[in-house]
Amino acid sequence: MILVTGATGTVGRAVVDQLLATGATVRATTRNPATADLPAAVDVVRADLGDPTGLPAALDGVEQVFLLSGGPELPVHDGNLARAAARAGVDRIVKLSVGRAGDPTATDPIPSWHRAGEQAVIDSGLAWTFLRPLGFMSNALHWAPTIRATGTVHAAFGDGRIAVVDPLDIAAVAATVLTTPGHEGRVHTLSGPEPLSAPEQTEILAEVLGRPLRYVEVSPEASRQAILDHGVPAGLADAIMALRATALYEFTSVVHATVEEVTGSPARSFRDWALRHRASF
Ligand SMILES: NC(=O)c1ccc[n+]([C@@H]2O[C@H](COP(=O)([O-])OP(=O)(O)OC[C@H]3O[C@@H](n4cnc5c(N)ncnc54)[C@H](OP(=O)(O)O)[C@@H]3O)[C@@H](O)[C@H]2O)c1
């Protein structure tokens, strides 16, 4: 059995669907089973990664874990899960991390949280695989309110390029790694097929939506406020802004062939992602 944590989120839902498509037996954790809305074939259990008391029941009979958490408590969550998994006799943890977690000079919060989380997984003594995606294509959903209201995209750091990756491809890699041998002890850095700036993503969205859109460069403070308006807590908004500033670094514009190497299918384009999410804009 494979346990998927973060199963109600962007990546986790897709991991669940793709695992079910392989015929795997899937259990999923959520803090709110009543609203989880997961497929009927999934064994849904209530668990909070911040509360280790519920984890033994969630891990009973589990061979592999897809580990996904977020926010400042991420190192605590990963440590709780890793220790409980070791006690439960789990074989391997596949952790969703972040692109620069392996770079010790990346000291902004999100890579630092994930670096600590990866270390907790290593310290558990279990086999592991780390997936380190660059920015998600789905971050463009943050632009939907101003696109709908005024046909504009408000973003900061427009000079930077990120080889954004489709969450479906992250999930495809996760499902492959969880169901085929040979990925133990490996780090997979995941990108999309081309580096794109926010103005370039705006152009692609305009083509897909069939109406003109205008890119408006805003200050990092205004961009932070937009994230807050999206319902993201302040600590996480600060961490996201620090990560976004790194779009100006070379690292984020490097294209990695990993999605195709692992899954056998080329990484999906931002245009593909936009076509699937037209209704949101
Ligand atoms: N966005 C990016 O550009 C980007 C890039 C690289 C890496 N990442 C990483 O990707 C992860 C976020 O993935 P996502 O966008 O798919 O997530 P998401 O849509 O924000 O969903 C978060 C998931 O985490 C679960 N969760 C949160 N707190 C929990 C807790 N205390 N106990 C158990 N589960 C908890 C939620 O489950 P319930 O609410 O159902 O309990 C939910 O399923 C983060 O680790 C982030 O650092 C993001």
The ligand as an ORCA input file, in Angstrom:
! r2SCAN-3c Opt
* xyz 0 1
  N       4.374     26.287     -5.670
  C       5.618     26.114     -6.116
  O       6.082     26.806     -7.050
  C       6.487     25.062     -5.485
  C       7.742     24.781     -6.063
  C       8.537     23.764     -5.496
  C       8.107     23.089     -4.376
  N       6.882     23.401     -3.824
  C       6.453     22.656     -2.632
  O       5.238     21.983     -2.910
  C       4.520     21.791     -1.699
  C       3.094     22.262     -1.873
  O       2.463     21.399     -2.803
  P       0.973     21.703     -3.311
  O       0.963     23.061     -3.938
  O       0.523     20.549     -4.092
  O       0.201     21.787     -1.929
  P      -1.189     22.522     -1.630
  O      -2.059     22.479     -2.843
  O      -0.878     23.830     -0.986
  O      -1.828     21.549     -0.533
  C      -1.218     21.366      0.725
  C      -1.502     19.957      1.191
  O      -0.787     19.746      2.419
  C      -1.675     19.181      3.350
  N      -1.297     19.630      4.691
  C      -1.044     20.891      5.083
  N      -0.770     20.914      6.393
  C      -0.866     19.632      6.830
  C      -0.718     19.008      8.087
  N      -0.429     19.695      9.200
  N      -0.886     17.666      8.169
  C      -1.223     16.956      7.068
  N      -1.368     17.489      5.846
  C      -1.201     18.812      5.742
  C      -3.064     19.651      2.968
  O      -3.978     18.647      3.384
  P      -5.349     18.892      4.196
  O      -5.635     20.362      4.186
  O      -6.360     18.079      3.453
  O      -5.071     18.334      5.547
  C      -2.958     19.709      1.442
  O      -3.307     18.456      0.878
  C       5.277     22.579     -0.612
  O       6.118     21.708      0.098
  C       6.108     23.553     -1.452
  O       7.266     24.014     -0.782
  C       6.066     24.349     -4.354
*
